[in-house]
Amino acid sequence: MAKKAFRFDRDEFERKVAETLAGFGIDASPSAFVPAFIHRSVLNEYDFPESNERLEFLGDAVLELVATEFLYRRFADKAEGDMTDIRSALVRGKNLAQASERVGFGNLVLLSRGETLAGGDKNPYILANTFEAFLGALYLDSGLEAVRAFVTEHVLSGVDDILEADLHVDPKSRLQEIAQAVYGSPPEYELLAESGADHDKTYEIAVKVGRKIVGKGVGTSKKKAQSNAAEDALARESEWNSRTNGGVS
């Protein structure tokens, strides 16, 4: 069966993208940014040449460069290891997903019918990837300085909050410390599902503390998925930590 034609008016969608760009103070052609909002699930239903994954790949690299330079200049007294931990907190999926939601990318990303019904516009993994894809498009269209300005406003501005809340501490290490202290055993990570081609895998992993699942995470590697699961568990700590709310049975 042939794929369906565009499910909406492209001019109308580009107008929405143009309004978003204008809100950011970015003077650029909206057509250059449309690919950043094409989730791969749409390719199964509609006739698009490709998803936003290549732009995401580029945006991820540019984001890391901008964040690294920022930290190098901002924290002249910090060692390489400390800056690496802070950078990880700044660019990790949860932080980017929150930034993506704040700027309204969840309202722009194009999803398949099934992904839409599953709440894909609120999915942190999709939101974070869309944010990175947007950075890739911005870099190609407007250059590194434009990306630096955007990332500084929407990501790097939160560095003091991250430091104050100790969010730069590796989530797997933090979770292990808590689990050992409260339950006397380390967390256990379990692979729930994996999907995609061999070169483009997505993993879903659950983390257990005291024999109960306390967090889940998705990532393009098992390591990233485990880190995201640990971060999810820490965000829900009040639900399972016996020191605060009755504990895990």
N, C-alpha and C positions, 0 to 999 in steps of 0.2 A: 504493500500500500504506500502510495506517495505521501510524503510529509505534507502537512497542512501549510497553507500560506500564513503570512504574518497575522497573528491573532488580534492585532490592534493596529491602529493607524500609526505608522512610524513617525510621521511629522508631529503627531501629538506627543509621542513618547520623547522625541528629541526636544520638544518644547519644555517638557518637565525636566529633562536633563539640563537644558539651558538655564532654567530658573534656579536649579540647584547650583550650577556653576556661578551664576550671578550672585547668589547668596554668599558664596565663598569669596567673591571678588575676583574670580578667575575669568579672564577674557579669552575664551577659546571656543572652537567649533564643537558643538555638542555631539556631532557625528563621530568624532574621534573618541568619545567617552562611552558611547553606546555599548561596545563590546565588553566593557568592564562590568556590565550588569547582566550578562548572559550566563546564567548558571547552566552547568553541563546537563542537567535533567531536561532542559528545554530542547536539546538537540534530538531527543527521541520523539518529539511531537511537532516541532516547527522547523522551518527551513532557515537555519543560521549556518554560516560557514564554520564557526568554531565557538567554544565557550570562552569564559574569562580566565581559564587556567594558565595560559601562557603569560597573560598580563599579571596574574597573581605571582607567578614565578619571578618576573622582573621586579614587581613592586616589593616583594619580600626582600630582595637584595638591596634595593635602593633604600628601603626603610632601615635596614640594619646599618648601612653606611651612614645615614643621617644621624641615627641614634648613637652610633659609636663616636662620631665626631663631636656631637653635642656633649656626651659624657666626658670625653677626653678634655674638652675645653672647660667644662663646668667644674669638674672634680680633679683638680691638679694634684691633690694630696691622696687620692685613692689608688690602690694597687689594681693591677690588671684583673685579678680574680673578682674583686669587689665590683668593678665596673661591668664585668661580664654578667654578674648576677643581677645588677640593676637593669642592664639592657634586656636581659631575658624577661624581666617583669614588665618592662615597657612594651615589648613587642609580642608577648605571648597572646595566644588566641583570645582569652577572656577580656583582656584590656582592649584589644583591637575591636572585638565584637561590641563592647560598650561604646567605644568611639564611633563605630559604624552606625549603631542605633541612634546615638545622639545627633548625628548629622543627617539622618533620614534615609540611609541607604537601604534599609529594610523595605521601604516603600517603593524603591526603584528596581531592585533586583528581579529579574524575570525567571520564574520557576515553572516547572511542569505542573499539571493539574494535581497529580499525586503529592508532589512536594509542597504545593500551596496548601492542600488540605491537611498536611502533616505539620503545618506551622513553620515552613521553611524560612519565612521572612523574619522569624524570631530565633532561628537556629544560630547559636553562637559561632559554630564552625563556618556556616555559610556567610554570616555577617563579617567575620574576620577576613575570610578569603576575598569577599567583595571589596573590603577596604583596601587590601593589598593590591587588588586588580586596578582599583581606581588610581592608586599611587603609580602603578605601572603606566597607565594611560596618561596621567599628568606628566610623568617624566618624559615620555615620548613626545608629547605635544608642547610642553612649556619648559622643560629642562629641570635640572637639579635644584635650582634656587626656588622654583615654585613648589617643588616637593618639600624642600626644607621648611618653607614658610607654613605650608599646610600641616606638616607633621609636628612642627613646633607648637602650633596652636592647639591641635586636636589630640596629640599623644604626649609629647615631651613636657607639656605644661603640668602634667600630673606627677612628675617625678618626686616632688616633695611629699605628696600624699602617700606615694608608694614607700618612701623611706620611713615616714612616720608610722605607717602601719606594718612595717617589716615585710611587705609583700615581695621584696626582692630576695628573700630567703627561699631557696629551692623548695617547692611544695612537697616533693617526695621526701626530702629530708625532714621537713617540719612534721609531716604526717607520721613518719616513722618514730620520731621522738615522742609524739603524743601517744601513739599506739603502744609503744614500749612502756611508757610511764604508767598508763592507765590499765592496759590489759596484759602487759608482760610478754607481748609477742609482736612481731613486725606485721605490717599490712601485707595482704596477699593480692596479687593482680591476676585477673582472669580475662582472657580473650573472649568476648561475646560474639563478635562477628567481624568479618573482613569482606571487602567488596572491591571491585575494580580490576583492571588488567594488571598483570605482573609488574609493569613499570609505573603503575598509577594506583597503588593500593590505598584504601582507607580502612582504618582499624577502629573498632569500638571495644573499649576495655573497662571492666568494672574493678573497683578496689574494695576489698573486704577488711573489716576490722572486727575482731571478735566473732568471726563466722557470718557476719551480716554485711551485705553490700551497703556501703556508705557514700559511694560516689561513682560516677561514670564519666568517661571522656572519649573523644574522637580525635584522631590525628592521622597524618599521612605516614607516620611511622609508629611502631609500637611504643617507642620511647616517648614521643609527643603525646600519644594517647594516654599513657600511664601518668605523665605529668599533668595532663588536663583532668584525669580522674582524681588524682590527689588534690588538685586545686578545688575541684567540685566538692570533695569530701571536707576540706577545710572550711569551705563556705557554709557547709551544713553541720558544722561541728556541734552546735548547740542541740542538734537532734539526736546525736548518738554518743557524745562524750559523757561518761557516767559522772564526771565531776560537775557537770552543769545541768543534765537533764535525764537522769535515770539510767543512762548507759545502754549498751548493746547486749542483748540476751545471748 
